[in-house]
Amino acid sequence: MTQEITITRPDDWHLHVRDGAALAAVLPDTARQFARAIIMPNLRPPITSAAMAIEYRQRILAALPAGASFEPLMTLYLTDLTPPDEIARAKAAGVVALKLYPAGATTNSDAGVTDIRKTYKTLEAMQREGLPLLVHGEVTDPTVDVFDREAVFIERVMMPLRRDFPALKVVFEHITTREAAQYVAEADEFTAATLTAHHLLYNRNALFMGGLRPHYYCLPVLKREIHRLALLQAATSGNVRFFLGTDSAPHAAPLKEQSVCGAGCYTALSALELYAEAFDSAGALDKLEAFASFNGPAFYGLPRNHGTVTLRRQAWTLPEALPFGDAQLKPLRGGESLAWQLVGDHA
């Protein structure tokens, strides 16, 4: 049985770090493990211009702990009104992608896209400039069951999008279904997907074990066991178009534990340990490095990182809560034991 693994320093290709005091509280957890991360733009107000992305990047860098080596990769929030000429400015400013939130799909998505056809001129500019589109892949049609919204998104949005923009790079983010895993596996080199640790480890039963458990509530929501197994198979398959994206999303504990709670799981504190647990459960620890450290840079056209991180099979207990500005933040699995622990990194 493998007791220790060392992999090239990984990246997180889907991350929420918020802003202000919340940013300062959570950023060290990511910077301790990852060399780079794609930063989600769904702040209030959302990051919709190159100038706003530059300013946000500066705030992130200012919040890094002394001596930390971490690069935030900035994105813009796509809206119905994003001007096509903003794309060239974004690329020149170092923005690496734009994010599609269907309006009303998840946290701070009210300014999102109401009809993707309204964005076609902007998507044409993105295809021309080589900027990827990152999609939250759910329809918001209230007549569609919440557990079916990802599968319906493939039919209603992804298929027409791929037909109309065949050379646009698209990342189907935090996929949760067998249908999405199959769709990406059968797609061409311009389509990829990120997978979270919590969707690899848990099915929807986790939401209800011993009572309603809001810290397991995220969007897209956890699905049936057949979907979890399909995601785990995709992650461990060796397919280069599946890669790590935590979708770690911090919410103050009172907002997670009220009658209408925010969607998101905070996994940044123990991200690599959770992924190691998932890959270990599939007997595929040898596939973790490519998934975490190689596939994402290859899709985005970036170099692999230097340095390594080491994980050891040794039990440790996650803290139940963490400081989060004036509140507390409760990580996924807080107060519970994990089987793997990050024990070192080497530049």
C-alpha positions as CSV (number, residue, x, y, z in Angstrom):
1,M,0.0,0.0,0.0
2,T,1.4,3.4,-1.0
3,Q,2.3,5.5,2.0
4,E,3.6,8.6,0.4
5,I,3.3,10.4,-2.9
6,T,5.2,13.3,-4.3
7,I,3.8,15.2,-7.3
8,T,4.6,18.3,-9.3
9,R,3.1,21.3,-7.7
10,P,-0.5,21.4,-8.8
11,D,-2.9,24.2,-9.9
12,D,-6.6,24.8,-9.0
13,W,-8.5,25.6,-12.2
14,H,-11.7,26.8,-10.4
15,L,-11.5,28.8,-7.2
16,H,-13.5,31.4,-5.2
17,V,-11.5,33.6,-2.9
18,R,-14.1,36.5,-2.3
19,D,-12.6,39.9,-1.3
20,G,-11.6,42.0,1.6
21,A,-11.3,40.2,5.0
22,A,-12.7,37.0,3.6
23,L,-10.0,37.0,0.9
24,A,-7.3,37.4,3.5
25,A,-8.7,34.5,5.5
26,V,-8.9,31.9,2.8
27,L,-6.1,32.7,0.3
28,P,-3.3,31.2,2.5
29,D,-5.0,27.7,2.3
30,T,-4.8,27.7,-1.5
31,A,-1.4,29.3,-1.7
32,R,0.0,26.6,0.6
33,Q,-0.8,23.8,-2.0
34,F,-1.2,25.3,-5.4
35,A,1.0,27.4,-7.6
36,R,-1.8,29.0,-9.6
37,A,-5.5,29.2,-9.5
38,I,-8.3,30.4,-11.9
39,I,-10.1,33.0,-9.9
40,M,-13.9,33.2,-10.3
41,P,-15.3,36.7,-11.0
42,N,-18.7,36.5,-9.2
43,L,-18.1,39.3,-6.7
44,R,-20.6,42.0,-6.0
45,P,-20.2,43.9,-8.3
46,P,-18.9,41.2,-10.7
47,I,-15.6,41.5,-12.4
48,T,-16.7,42.5,-15.9
49,S,-13.8,44.5,-17.4
50,A,-10.1,44.2,-17.8
51,A,-9.5,47.1,-15.5
52,M,-11.6,45.5,-12.7
53,A,-9.6,42.2,-13.2
54,I,-6.3,44.1,-12.8
55,E,-7.5,45.7,-9.6
56,Y,-8.8,42.5,-8.2
57,R,-5.5,40.7,-9.0
58,Q,-3.6,43.4,-7.1
59,R,-5.9,42.9,-4.1
60,I,-5.2,39.1,-4.2
61,L,-1.5,39.6,-4.4
62,A,-1.6,42.0,-1.5
63,A,-3.4,39.5,0.6
64,L,-0.8,36.7,0.1
65,P,1.2,35.7,3.2
66,A,4.8,36.9,3.2
67,G,7.0,34.6,1.1
68,A,4.1,32.8,-0.6
69,S,4.6,31.9,-4.3
70,F,1.2,32.0,-6.0
71,E,-0.2,33.3,-9.2
72,P,-3.9,34.3,-9.6
73,L,-5.2,33.7,-13.1
74,M,-8.0,36.2,-13.7
75,T,-11.3,35.8,-15.4
76,L,-14.1,38.1,-16.5
77,Y,-17.8,37.6,-15.8
78,L,-19.6,37.3,-19.1
79,T,-22.9,39.2,-19.4
80,D,-25.5,39.9,-22.1
81,L,-23.8,43.2,-22.6
82,T,-20.1,42.3,-22.5
83,P,-18.7,44.3,-25.5
84,P,-16.7,42.3,-28.0
85,D,-13.9,44.9,-28.0
86,E,-13.3,44.2,-24.2
87,I,-11.9,40.8,-25.2
88,A,-8.7,42.2,-26.7
89,R,-8.2,44.5,-23.7
90,A,-8.7,41.5,-21.4
91,K,-6.2,39.4,-23.2
92,A,-3.7,42.2,-23.1
93,A,-4.3,42.6,-19.4
94,G,-3.5,38.9,-18.8
95,V,-7.0,37.7,-18.3
96,V,-7.1,34.0,-19.2
97,A,-10.8,33.2,-19.7
98,L,-14.4,34.4,-19.4
99,K,-17.0,32.8,-17.2
100,L,-20.6,32.0,-18.2
101,Y,-23.1,32.0,-15.4
102,P,-26.6,31.4,-16.6
103,A,-28.6,34.1,-14.8
104,G,-29.8,32.8,-11.5
105,A,-27.9,29.6,-11.5
106,T,-25.7,30.0,-8.4
107,T,-24.1,32.4,-6.0
108,N,-24.0,36.0,-7.4
109,S,-25.2,34.9,-10.8
110,D,-28.0,37.4,-11.1
111,A,-26.0,39.5,-13.6
112,G,-25.3,36.4,-15.7
113,V,-26.3,35.5,-19.2
114,T,-30.0,35.3,-19.9
115,D,-29.6,33.9,-23.5
116,I,-26.3,32.7,-24.8
117,R,-27.2,33.9,-28.3
118,K,-26.9,37.5,-26.9
119,T,-23.2,36.9,-26.4
120,Y,-22.4,35.5,-29.8
121,K,-20.4,38.5,-31.0
122,T,-18.3,38.4,-27.8
123,L,-17.8,34.7,-28.2
124,E,-16.6,35.3,-31.8
125,A,-14.0,37.7,-30.4
126,M,-13.0,35.1,-27.7
127,Q,-12.5,32.4,-30.3
128,R,-10.4,34.8,-32.4
129,E,-8.3,35.9,-29.4
130,G,-7.9,32.4,-28.0
131,L,-9.6,33.1,-24.7
132,P,-11.5,30.1,-23.2
133,L,-15.1,30.1,-22.0
134,L,-15.7,28.6,-18.6
135,V,-19.3,27.4,-18.2
136,H,-21.5,26.8,-15.1
137,G,-23.4,24.1,-16.9
138,E,-26.9,24.2,-15.7
139,V,-30.1,25.5,-17.2
140,T,-32.3,27.7,-15.0
141,D,-35.6,26.7,-16.4
142,P,-37.8,26.2,-13.3
143,T,-39.7,23.4,-15.1
144,V,-36.5,21.3,-15.2
145,D,-35.8,19.2,-12.1
146,V,-32.7,20.5,-10.3
147,F,-31.0,17.1,-10.6
148,D,-31.5,17.1,-14.4
149,R,-30.3,20.7,-15.1
150,E,-26.8,19.7,-16.1
151,A,-27.9,17.1,-18.6
152,V,-30.4,19.4,-20.1
153,F,-27.7,22.1,-20.4
154,I,-25.7,19.8,-22.7
155,E,-28.6,19.5,-25.1
156,R,-29.8,23.1,-25.0
157,V,-26.5,25.0,-24.7
158,M,-23.4,23.0,-25.1
159,M,-24.3,21.3,-28.3
160,P,-25.3,24.5,-30.1
161,L,-22.3,26.3,-28.7
162,R,-19.8,23.7,-29.9
163,R,-21.6,23.7,-33.3
164,D,-21.4,27.5,-33.7
165,F,-17.9,28.0,-32.2
166,P,-15.9,24.8,-33.0
167,A,-12.5,26.4,-32.3
168,L,-13.5,28.1,-29.0
169,K,-12.0,26.4,-26.0
170,V,-14.7,25.5,-23.5
171,V,-14.3,24.2,-19.9
172,F,-17.4,22.5,-18.6
173,E,-16.8,23.3,-15.0
174,H,-17.4,21.1,-11.9
175,I,-19.3,18.5,-13.8
176,T,-21.6,16.3,-11.7
177,T,-23.2,13.8,-14.0
178,R,-22.5,10.7,-16.0
179,E,-23.9,12.5,-19.1
180,A,-21.4,15.4,-18.7
181,A,-18.4,13.0,-18.2
182,Q,-19.4,11.1,-21.3
183,Y,-20.0,14.3,-23.3
184,V,-16.5,15.6,-22.5
185,A,-14.8,12.2,-23.0
186,E,-16.3,12.0,-26.5
187,A,-15.6,15.7,-27.4
188,D,-12.7,17.1,-29.3
189,E,-9.6,18.8,-28.0
190,F,-11.4,22.1,-27.6
191,T,-13.6,20.8,-24.8
192,A,-12.4,20.0,-21.2
193,A,-13.9,19.7,-17.7
194,T,-12.9,20.3,-14.1
195,L,-14.0,18.0,-11.3
196,T,-14.2,18.8,-7.6
197,A,-13.1,16.6,-4.8
198,H,-16.5,16.6,-3.2
199,H,-18.3,15.4,-6.3
200,L,-15.7,12.6,-6.5
201,L,-16.2,11.6,-2.9
202,Y,-19.9,12.1,-2.2
203,N,-23.3,11.4,-3.6
204,R,-26.5,13.2,-2.7
205,N,-27.0,11.0,0.4
206,A,-24.3,13.1,2.1
207,L,-26.8,16.0,2.2
208,F,-29.1,14.1,4.5
209,M,-27.0,11.9,6.8
210,G,-28.3,12.4,10.3
211,G,-30.3,15.5,9.2
212,L,-29.9,18.2,6.6
213,R,-26.2,19.0,6.2
214,P,-25.8,22.5,4.6
215,H,-22.1,22.3,4.4
216,Y,-22.5,19.6,1.7
217,Y,-24.8,21.8,-0.3
218,C,-23.3,23.2,-3.5
219,L,-24.4,23.9,-7.1
220,P,-24.5,21.9,-9.2
221,V,-25.9,19.8,-6.4
222,L,-24.5,16.3,-5.5
223,K,-26.1,13.6,-7.6
224,R,-26.8,9.9,-7.4
225,E,-24.0,7.3,-6.8
226,I,-24.0,6.2,-10.5
227,H,-22.9,9.8,-11.4
228,R,-20.3,9.9,-8.7
229,L,-18.8,6.7,-10.0
230,A,-18.8,8.0,-13.5
231,L,-17.0,11.2,-12.4
232,L,-14.4,9.1,-10.5
233,Q,-13.8,7.0,-13.6
234,A,-13.3,10.1,-15.7
235,A,-10.9,11.7,-13.3
236,T,-8.8,8.6,-13.0
237,S,-9.0,7.6,-16.7
238,G,-5.9,9.4,-17.8
239,N,-7.9,11.5,-20.3
240,V,-6.0,14.8,-20.6
241,R,-9.1,16.9,-20.8
242,F,-10.2,16.2,-17.2
243,F,-8.4,18.2,-14.5
244,L,-8.6,19.6,-11.0
245,G,-10.9,22.4,-10.1
246,T,-11.9,22.6,-6.4
247,D,-14.7,25.1,-6.7
248,S,-13.9,25.8,-3.1
249,A,-16.5,28.4,-2.1
250,P,-16.3,30.0,1.3
251,H,-19.5,31.2,3.1
252,A,-19.7,32.5,6.6
253,A,-21.1,29.8,8.8
254,P,-24.3,31.7,9.7
255,L,-25.1,32.1,6.0
256,K,-24.6,28.3,5.4
257,E,-26.7,27.4,8.4
258,Q,-29.7,29.6,8.0
259,S,-33.1,28.5,6.5
260,V,-32.0,29.5,3.0
261,C,-28.3,28.7,2.8
262,G,-25.6,29.7,0.3
263,A,-24.4,27.2,-2.2
264,G,-20.7,26.1,-1.9
265,C,-18.3,23.8,-0.1
266,Y,-15.1,25.1,1.5
267,T,-12.5,22.6,0.5
268,A,-9.4,24.7,0.0
269,L,-8.0,23.8,3.5
270,S,-7.6,20.1,2.6
271,A,-8.0,20.0,-1.2
272,L,-5.2,17.8,-2.1
273,E,-5.9,15.4,0.8
274,L,-9.5,15.0,-0.4
275,Y,-8.4,14.4,-4.0
276,A,-5.8,11.8,-2.8
277,E,-8.6,10.1,-0.8
278,A,-10.8,9.9,-3.9
279,F,-8.0,8.6,-6.2
280,D,-6.9,6.2,-3.5
281,S,-10.4,4.8,-3.3
282,A,-10.2,4.0,-7.0
283,G,-6.7,2.5,-6.7
284,A,-5.4,5.2,-9.0
285,L,-2.9,7.3,-7.0
286,D,-0.6,7.0,-9.9
287,K,-3.0,9.1,-12.0
288,L,-3.3,12.0,-9.5
289,E,-0.2,13.9,-10.7
290,A,-1.4,14.2,-14.3
291,F,-4.9,15.2,-13.2
292,A,-3.7,17.8,-10.7
293,S,-0.5,19.1,-12.3
294,F,-0.3,18.4,-16.0
295,N,-3.7,18.3,-17.8
296,G,-4.8,21.9,-16.8
297,P,-1.6,23.7,-18.0
298,A,-1.7,21.7,-21.2
299,F,-5.3,22.8,-22.0
300,Y,-4.6,26.4,-21.2
301,G,-1.3,26.5,-23.0
302,L,0.8,27.2,-19.9
303,P,4.0,25.6,-18.6
304,R,4.0,23.0,-15.9
305,N,5.0,24.3,-12.5
306,H,8.4,23.7,-10.9
307,G,8.7,22.2,-7.4
308,T,6.7,19.4,-5.8
309,V,4.3,18.7,-3.0
310,T,4.3,15.5,-0.8
311,L,1.3,13.8,0.7
312,R,1.6,11.1,3.3
313,R,-0.9,8.5,4.5
314,Q,-1.4,9.6,8.1
315,A,-4.6,10.4,10.0
316,W,-5.2,14.0,11.1
317,T,-8.3,15.9,12.1
318,L,-9.6,19.0,10.3
319,P,-10.5,21.9,12.5
320,E,-14.2,22.4,13.0
321,A,-14.1,26.1,12.1
322,L,-11.8,28.7,10.9
323,P,-11.6,32.5,11.3
324,F,-13.5,34.3,8.4
325,G,-13.4,38.1,8.9
326,D,-15.9,38.8,11.7
327,A,-17.5,35.3,11.4
328,Q,-16.4,31.7,11.2
329,L,-16.0,29.4,8.2
330,K,-16.7,25.7,8.5
331,P,-14.7,23.5,6.1
332,L,-16.1,20.4,4.5
333,R,-15.5,17.5,6.8
334,G,-14.6,19.9,9.6
335,G,-13.9,18.1,12.9
336,E,-13.4,14.8,11.1
337,S,-10.4,12.7,10.3
338,L,-8.7,12.6,6.9
339,A,-6.4,9.7,5.8
340,W,-3.9,11.8,3.8
341,Q,-2.0,14.9,4.8
342,L,0.1,17.4,2.9
343,V,3.5,17.2,4.6
344,G,5.9,19.2,2.5
345,D,6.6,21.2,-0.6
346,H,9.8,21.9,-2.4
347,A,10.5,24.8,-4.8
